[in-house]
Amino acid sequence: EPAFTRDGSFKRTAEGLVVTNDGLPLAGDITVPIDARRVTINANGEVFAFFDGDP
């Protein structure tokens, strides 16, 4: 069952899964590559990962 949060803080597990601070995975099982240096989520909910050498 999906859960919702307004906290706005997330973290990445060792496997790259994005979870809430309580450890619950985000809907859609969003996974970020381990070598990503920065992650942003835009107003449309799209998730972008940035790597070394990206602007």
Secondary structure, 3 states (H helix, E strand, C coil): CCCCCCCCCEEECCCCEEEECCCCECCCCCECCCCCCEEEECCCCCEEEECCCCC
